[in-house]
Amino acid sequence: MAKPLKKLVSCVILDLDGTLLNTDGVVSEVLKGFLAKYGKQWDGREAQRIVGKTPLEAAAAVVEEYGLPCGKEEFLAELHPVFYAQLCNIKPLPGASRLLKHLSGHGVPMALASNSPRGSIESKISYHQGWKDYFSAIVGGDEVTAGKPSPEMPGVTAGKAAGMEVVAVPSVPKQVHLYTSADEVINSLLDLQPEKWGLPPFQDCKSFDTYIFALHHGIEGTLPTEPWYISGPVVKGFGRGSKVLGIPTANLSPKGHSSLLSEHPSGVYFGWAGLSTRGVYKMVMSIGWNPYFNNAEKTIEPWLLHEFTEDFYGEELRLVIVGYLRPEVNFPSIESLIAKIHEDKRIAERALDLPLYSKYKDDPYLSSSLHSESNHS
């Protein structure tokens, strides 16, 4: 929850890795390959120690944790060219381009401050058209005496010490407690509400007619997203969907989807689901750790909004995700969780009747041969 607004914001300083760009996903893939050469397996346990650090600090943490037979400088020298070859594959995190375009369009000055070297920053943003022009200033970790959390490089700690209003977007799951000094902690940039800070609010509806329809039907809270795609056989989940919640989800295994899951923040989404032998259905979906049940891994739990008379485990399911509802949150009781899920269902059902979302019901991906191709990207 945001703390009371103290002052109007006149400019915005943004972090890059893990805030605007999904650098962590590419780093994880590179580290998996690199550590395999030493007979080690990257399991992400060092993610918390390397996020936000300078490259040398991150290298030292990995070398120490995995007991590698090399120094941090040697490790970095070997990893550096492999990582740089992947810079073109680093995608913007959901909400990043939307935020930059919005602030720029309203004349809000922006600066970029990152612990990455200046050259690395400019290389990363060069793959995203117009990004460099958004920023009035760019500061890299090699241009200051000390990086975060030093006051020379604005982060949560330094920002508060400098009297700034700070919004934290944790890139490591289940680490919200580390950002208690921030004025607000949000799940992703999709959840940012600029008007809380005296900035112009987002206007995401495509047309005035769409806005009036959504307002009248109580679904103005939905956020259109670039459609994204995922498919796989329906698997048995934790056995709590139907038995505990009374909500029969058609779970997909997260295996093989690690890259896609790293790109999209946890939360509740909606869209369309295709079963090759049955048809296309409205769908609302949870992606994340489900705080009430405290999952050990990020799960994919779609709820097809149709009354089926039989199970369809093993059948191939294709999803086109077209909108975002809300971040995942914990609930004080199972009853409040169930009530919220049913509210999500009602909103998704009505929203998917909007032309903005209904047009994707005819996406060829939903009805094409489910075994003929891999997931869209």
C-alpha positions as CSV (number, residue, x, y, z in Angstrom):
1,M,0.0,0.0,0.0
2,A,1.3,3.5,-0.9
3,K,2.1,5.9,1.9
4,P,0.5,9.3,1.9
5,L,1.8,11.6,-0.9
6,K,4.3,14.1,0.5
7,K,5.1,16.1,-2.6
8,L,4.4,16.2,-6.3
9,V,6.9,14.5,-8.5
10,S,8.6,16.7,-11.1
11,C,11.0,14.2,-12.6
12,V,11.6,10.4,-12.5
13,I,14.9,8.4,-12.1
14,L,14.6,4.8,-13.2
15,D,16.7,1.7,-12.7
16,L,17.3,-0.5,-15.8
17,D,18.0,-4.2,-15.0
18,G,15.0,-5.9,-13.5
19,T,12.9,-2.7,-13.6
20,L,12.8,-1.8,-17.3
21,L,14.5,-4.8,-18.9
22,N,14.3,-8.5,-18.1
23,T,18.1,-8.8,-17.8
24,D,17.7,-11.4,-15.0
25,G,16.2,-13.9,-17.4
26,V,19.1,-13.7,-19.8
27,V,21.7,-13.7,-17.0
28,S,20.1,-16.9,-15.6
29,E,20.3,-18.7,-19.0
30,V,23.9,-17.6,-19.5
31,L,24.9,-18.8,-16.0
32,K,23.2,-22.1,-16.5
33,G,25.4,-22.8,-19.5
34,F,28.5,-21.5,-17.9
35,L,28.2,-23.3,-14.6
36,A,27.5,-26.6,-16.4
37,K,31.1,-26.6,-17.6
38,Y,32.1,-26.9,-14.0
39,G,29.6,-29.6,-13.2
40,K,27.4,-27.1,-11.3
41,Q,23.8,-26.3,-11.8
42,W,22.4,-22.8,-11.5
43,D,19.4,-22.9,-9.3
44,G,18.8,-19.2,-8.7
45,R,19.8,-19.3,-5.1
46,E,22.3,-16.5,-5.7
47,A,19.8,-14.3,-7.5
48,Q,19.1,-12.1,-4.4
49,R,22.9,-11.5,-4.0
50,I,23.6,-10.5,-7.6
51,V,20.6,-8.4,-8.4
52,G,21.4,-4.7,-8.5
53,K,25.1,-5.4,-8.0
54,T,28.1,-4.3,-10.1
55,P,29.3,-7.0,-12.5
56,L,32.4,-7.6,-10.3
57,E,30.3,-7.9,-7.1
58,A,27.9,-10.3,-8.8
59,A,30.8,-12.4,-10.1
60,A,32.4,-12.6,-6.7
61,A,29.1,-13.8,-5.2
62,V,28.7,-16.6,-7.8
63,V,32.3,-17.7,-7.5
64,E,32.1,-17.9,-3.7
65,E,28.7,-19.7,-3.6
66,Y,29.5,-22.3,-6.1
67,G,33.1,-22.8,-5.1
68,L,34.4,-22.3,-8.7
69,P,38.1,-22.9,-9.4
70,C,38.6,-19.4,-10.7
71,G,38.8,-15.8,-9.5
72,K,36.1,-13.3,-9.9
73,E,38.0,-11.4,-12.6
74,E,38.6,-14.6,-14.6
75,F,35.0,-15.6,-14.2
76,L,33.8,-12.2,-15.5
77,A,36.3,-12.2,-18.4
78,E,35.0,-15.5,-19.6
79,L,31.3,-14.7,-19.1
80,H,31.4,-11.2,-20.5
81,P,31.5,-12.0,-24.2
82,V,28.8,-14.7,-23.8
83,F,26.5,-12.2,-22.0
84,Y,27.1,-9.4,-24.5
85,A,26.2,-11.7,-27.4
86,Q,22.8,-12.0,-25.8
87,L,22.0,-8.3,-25.2
88,C,19.8,-8.3,-28.3
89,N,17.6,-10.9,-26.6
90,I,16.8,-8.9,-23.5
91,K,13.2,-7.9,-23.6
92,P,11.4,-5.0,-21.9
93,L,9.5,-6.0,-18.8
94,P,5.7,-5.6,-19.1
95,G,4.7,-2.0,-18.5
96,A,8.2,-0.6,-19.3
97,S,7.6,0.8,-22.8
98,R,4.1,1.9,-21.7
99,L,5.6,3.9,-18.8
100,L,8.4,5.5,-20.8
101,K,6.1,6.6,-23.7
102,H,3.6,7.9,-21.2
103,L,6.0,10.0,-19.2
104,S,7.8,11.3,-22.3
105,G,4.5,12.2,-24.0
106,H,3.6,14.3,-20.9
107,G,7.0,16.0,-20.9
108,V,8.2,14.4,-17.6
109,P,12.0,14.5,-17.4
110,M,13.6,11.1,-16.9
111,A,17.0,9.8,-16.0
112,L,18.5,6.3,-16.0
113,A,20.7,5.2,-13.1
114,S,22.2,1.7,-13.1
115,N,25.0,-0.2,-11.5
116,S,25.9,-1.6,-14.9
117,P,28.8,0.1,-16.7
118,R,27.7,3.0,-18.9
119,G,28.7,1.1,-22.1
120,S,26.6,-1.8,-21.1
121,I,23.6,0.4,-20.4
122,E,23.8,2.1,-23.8
123,S,24.3,-1.3,-25.6
124,K,21.2,-2.7,-23.9
125,I,18.9,0.2,-24.6
126,S,20.2,0.5,-28.2
127,Y,18.1,-2.5,-29.1
128,H,14.9,-0.7,-28.1
129,Q,13.8,2.0,-30.5
130,G,13.7,5.5,-29.0
131,W,14.7,4.5,-25.5
132,K,17.9,6.5,-25.4
133,D,16.0,9.7,-26.4
134,Y,13.7,9.3,-23.4
135,F,16.4,10.1,-20.9
136,S,17.8,13.5,-20.1
137,A,20.7,11.8,-18.2
138,I,22.2,8.3,-17.9
139,V,24.6,7.3,-15.1
140,G,26.5,4.0,-15.0
141,G,28.1,2.2,-12.1
142,D,31.6,2.9,-13.6
143,E,30.9,6.7,-13.5
144,V,30.6,7.0,-9.7
145,T,32.9,6.2,-6.8
146,A,30.5,3.7,-5.3
147,G,27.4,2.0,-6.7
148,K,24.1,1.3,-4.9
149,P,23.3,1.7,-2.1
150,S,25.7,4.6,-2.1
151,P,24.0,8.1,-2.4
152,E,26.0,8.6,-5.6
153,M,23.7,6.0,-7.3
154,P,20.0,6.4,-6.6
155,G,18.3,3.2,-5.4
156,V,15.7,2.7,-2.6
157,T,18.1,3.4,0.3
158,A,19.9,6.3,-1.5
159,G,16.7,7.7,-2.9
160,K,15.1,8.0,0.6
161,A,18.3,9.4,2.0
162,A,18.1,12.1,-0.6
163,G,14.5,13.0,0.2
164,M,13.0,11.4,-2.9
165,E,9.7,9.5,-3.2
166,V,10.6,5.9,-4.0
167,V,8.6,3.1,-5.7
168,A,10.2,-0.3,-5.5
169,V,9.6,-3.1,-8.0
170,P,11.3,-6.2,-6.6
171,S,12.8,-8.4,-9.3
172,V,13.4,-11.3,-7.0
173,P,10.3,-13.2,-5.8
174,K,9.1,-13.1,-2.2
175,Q,11.5,-10.3,-1.2
176,V,9.0,-7.5,-0.6
177,H,10.2,-7.3,3.1
178,L,13.6,-6.0,1.9
179,Y,12.0,-2.8,0.6
180,T,10.1,-1.5,3.7
181,S,11.8,1.9,3.4
182,A,10.2,2.5,0.0
183,D,7.1,4.7,-0.2
184,E,5.4,2.0,-2.3
185,V,6.2,-1.6,-3.3
186,I,4.5,-2.8,-6.4
187,N,4.5,-6.2,-8.1
188,S,5.4,-4.8,-11.6
189,L,5.2,-1.7,-13.7
190,L,1.8,-2.8,-14.8
191,D,0.6,-1.9,-11.3
192,L,2.1,1.6,-11.2
193,Q,-0.4,4.4,-10.7
194,P,1.4,7.7,-11.7
195,E,-1.5,9.8,-10.3
196,K,-0.5,8.8,-6.8
197,W,2.6,10.8,-7.3
198,G,1.1,13.8,-9.0
199,L,1.9,12.6,-12.4
200,P,-0.6,12.2,-15.3
201,P,-2.6,9.0,-15.1
202,F,-2.5,6.4,-17.8
203,Q,-5.2,6.4,-20.5
204,D,-5.1,2.9,-22.0
205,C,-8.6,2.6,-23.6
206,K,-8.4,2.5,-27.4
207,S,-11.5,4.7,-27.9
208,F,-14.0,6.8,-26.0
209,D,-16.8,4.3,-26.8
210,T,-14.7,1.4,-25.4
211,Y,-14.1,3.5,-22.2
212,I,-17.8,4.2,-21.7
213,F,-18.7,0.6,-22.3
214,A,-16.1,-0.6,-19.8
215,L,-17.1,2.0,-17.2
216,H,-20.8,1.1,-17.6
217,H,-20.1,-2.6,-17.1
218,G,-17.7,-2.1,-14.2
219,I,-14.6,-3.4,-16.0
220,E,-12.5,-0.2,-16.4
221,G,-9.8,-1.8,-14.3
222,T,-8.6,-4.1,-17.0
223,L,-5.3,-3.4,-18.7
224,P,-4.8,-4.4,-22.4
225,T,-1.4,-6.1,-22.9
226,E,0.5,-7.1,-26.0
227,P,-0.9,-10.7,-26.6
228,W,1.4,-13.4,-25.5
229,Y,1.1,-17.2,-26.1
230,I,1.7,-20.3,-24.2
231,S,0.7,-24.0,-24.7
232,G,1.2,-27.5,-23.4
233,P,-0.7,-30.5,-22.1
234,V,-3.1,-30.0,-19.2
235,V,-1.5,-31.5,-16.0
236,K,-2.7,-32.4,-12.6
237,G,-2.0,-29.5,-10.2
238,F,-2.0,-29.4,-6.4
239,G,-5.5,-30.9,-6.1
240,R,-6.8,-27.8,-4.4
241,G,-8.5,-26.1,-7.4
242,S,-11.7,-28.3,-7.4
243,K,-11.4,-29.8,-3.9
244,V,-10.4,-26.8,-1.8
245,L,-11.5,-23.8,-3.9
246,G,-14.3,-25.3,-6.0
247,I,-12.5,-23.8,-9.1
248,P,-11.4,-26.4,-11.7
249,T,-8.2,-25.0,-13.1
250,A,-6.5,-26.5,-16.2
251,N,-2.9,-26.3,-15.1
252,L,0.1,-26.2,-17.4
253,S,3.5,-27.4,-16.3
254,P,6.1,-24.6,-15.8
255,K,8.8,-26.9,-17.2
256,G,10.0,-25.6,-20.5
257,H,8.4,-22.2,-19.9
258,S,11.1,-20.6,-17.6
259,S,12.0,-17.9,-20.1
260,L,8.4,-16.9,-20.7
261,L,7.6,-17.0,-16.9
262,S,10.6,-14.7,-16.2
263,E,9.3,-12.2,-18.7
264,H,5.8,-11.9,-17.2
265,P,5.2,-10.8,-13.6
266,S,3.1,-12.8,-11.3
267,G,-0.6,-11.8,-11.3
268,V,-4.0,-12.5,-12.7
269,Y,-4.5,-12.3,-16.5
270,F,-7.3,-13.1,-18.9
271,G,-7.7,-14.2,-22.5
272,W,-8.7,-17.1,-24.7
273,A,-8.1,-20.8,-24.4
274,G,-8.2,-23.3,-27.2
275,L,-8.7,-27.1,-26.9
276,S,-8.2,-28.7,-30.3
277,T,-11.1,-31.1,-30.0
278,R,-13.5,-29.0,-28.0
279,G,-13.3,-25.3,-29.0
280,V,-12.2,-21.9,-27.8
281,Y,-13.2,-20.5,-24.4
282,K,-12.9,-17.4,-22.2
283,M,-10.2,-17.8,-19.6
284,V,-8.8,-16.2,-16.5
285,M,-5.4,-17.2,-15.2
286,S,-3.2,-16.9,-12.2
287,I,0.6,-16.9,-12.7
288,G,2.8,-16.8,-9.7
289,W,3.5,-18.3,-6.2
290,N,0.0,-18.0,-4.8
291,P,0.9,-16.4,-1.5
292,Y,-2.0,-18.0,0.4
293,F,-0.6,-21.5,-0.4
294,N,3.0,-20.3,-0.6
295,N,4.0,-22.3,-3.7
296,A,7.6,-23.3,-4.1
297,E,7.6,-22.5,-7.8
298,K,5.9,-20.1,-10.2
299,T,2.8,-21.9,-11.5
300,I,0.5,-21.5,-14.5
301,E,-3.2,-22.0,-13.5
302,P,-5.8,-21.1,-16.1
303,W,-9.5,-21.4,-15.4
304,L,-11.5,-22.0,-18.5
305,L,-14.8,-20.3,-18.0
306,H,-17.0,-23.1,-19.2
307,E,-18.9,-26.0,-17.6
308,F,-17.1,-29.2,-18.7
309,T,-18.7,-32.6,-18.0
310,E,-15.4,-34.4,-17.9
311,D,-11.7,-33.9,-17.1
312,F,-9.3,-33.3,-20.0
313,Y,-5.8,-34.1,-18.5
314,G,-3.2,-34.6,-21.2
315,E,-5.1,-32.6,-23.8
316,E,-3.1,-29.8,-25.5
317,L,-4.2,-26.4,-24.3
318,R,-3.3,-23.2,-26.1
319,L,-3.6,-19.8,-24.5
320,V,-3.6,-16.3,-25.9
321,I,-3.3,-13.8,-23.0
322,V,-4.6,-10.4,-23.9
323,G,-5.1,-8.5,-20.6
324,Y,-4.0,-8.0,-17.0
325,L,-6.3,-7.7,-14.0
326,R,-4.3,-7.4,-10.8
327,P,-1.1,-8.4,-8.9
328,E,-1.2,-11.6,-6.8
329,V,-1.8,-10.8,-3.2
330,N,-2.2,-12.8,0.0
331,F,-5.6,-13.2,1.7
332,P,-6.6,-13.4,5.3
333,S,-8.9,-16.4,4.7
334,I,-9.8,-19.1,2.1
335,E,-13.2,-17.5,1.8
336,S,-11.8,-14.1,0.8
337,L,-9.5,-15.8,-1.7
338,I,-12.4,-17.6,-3.3
339,A,-14.5,-14.4,-3.4
340,K,-11.7,-12.6,-5.2
341,I,-11.2,-15.4,-7.7
342,H,-14.9,-15.3,-8.6
343,E,-14.7,-11.5,-8.9
344,D,-11.8,-12.0,-11.3
345,K,-14.0,-14.4,-13.3
346,R,-16.9,-11.9,-13.6
347,I,-14.6,-9.1,-14.7
348,A,-12.8,-11.3,-17.2
349,E,-16.0,-12.6,-18.7
350,R,-17.4,-9.1,-19.3
351,A,-14.1,-7.7,-20.5
352,L,-13.7,-10.4,-23.1
353,D,-16.9,-9.2,-24.8
354,L,-15.2,-5.9,-25.6
355,P,-14.0,-5.6,-29.2
356,L,-10.6,-4.7,-27.7
357,Y,-10.3,-8.3,-26.4
358,S,-12.9,-10.3,-28.3
359,K,-11.0,-10.0,-31.6
360,Y,-8.4,-12.4,-30.3
361,K,-10.9,-15.3,-30.0
362,D,-10.2,-15.9,-33.7
363,D,-6.4,-15.9,-33.3
364,P,-5.2,-18.9,-35.5
365,Y,-2.9,-19.9,-32.7
366,L,-5.9,-21.2,-30.7
367,S,-7.1,-23.6,-33.4
368,S,-4.0,-24.6,-35.3
369,S,-2.4,-28.0,-34.9
370,L,-1.3,-28.2,-31.3
371,H,1.7,-30.4,-32.1
372,S,2.9,-28.6,-35.2
373,E,4.8,-25.7,-33.6
374,S,6.4,-24.4,-30.4
375,N,5.1,-21.5,-28.4
376,H,4.8,-18.1,-29.9
377,S,7.2,-15.4,-28.6
